[in-house]
């Protein structure tokens, strides 16, 4: 993929920020429609040197021309920061991008769901005692975590955006799908799948970012005269920000209602067929705040399963039920 001209981005963000109800758009209270300053060529060279990779051209040019992070899909674009002489991406999940993982190739070119290999959870009625069931459940969780959070699934990925409930968008830096954007739905046992343009072609970073930016402008009554989409109107967006038929415009983020291509996220359940034909397992969805599980707690728990401190979900309120909410 080639570089990209980003000279118009700040002006477009300024227009969106000045629109009525702009502060009600999902994630806007965090990024404020502002981009941080771009990286200098020397900073980018140091970053790439430490990670031993050359970033894909579209994202690379964004860092040099537009900004290092800030305004972007959902909660915004993770910025790279230099901390104690070492570069790292900052954001909820940004620390999952490491030099060891980024330099190794992401092995996939088509959507996959590692949850398909997870055996069915044991049923308590099948055991003679609560103790036997607890032992079987613990063994199931160990097997579940070993399959779901195998680091081999996440090599070569640059985590750029958090959409809530540990759902994130990533850029493939190393491997045959280099330069394309993917959705990581591991937190809802949805696997990883490439993000596609309206014509079905894989989205690169420029297409991904400009789709969010363009739908923001289109949502202002299509001609730029109306207010941007509010969070309440944004329900029905799928994980990649694609509205279902008849709901054009808006920014992606977690919400209630049907998604695209047959994937439903109503009430937090996503057990119907996905656009890629992969079934979802019931019981793994974003819990409501009312069950006592804070968004950050769930993100931390999910991320810990990915090699930080393996444990079980026993005792975590809401992990097996509840519904999605707008997190603003």
Helices and strands as residue ranges (DSSP letters): H 9-18, G 22-24, H 28-31, H 41-51, H 57-65, E 79-83, E 86-90, G 94-96, H 99-102, G 114-117, G 124-126, H 130-148, G 151-154, E 157-162, E 168-172, E 181-184, G 186-188, E 192-194, H 205-218, G 232-234, G 266-268, G 289-291, H 295-303, I 304-308
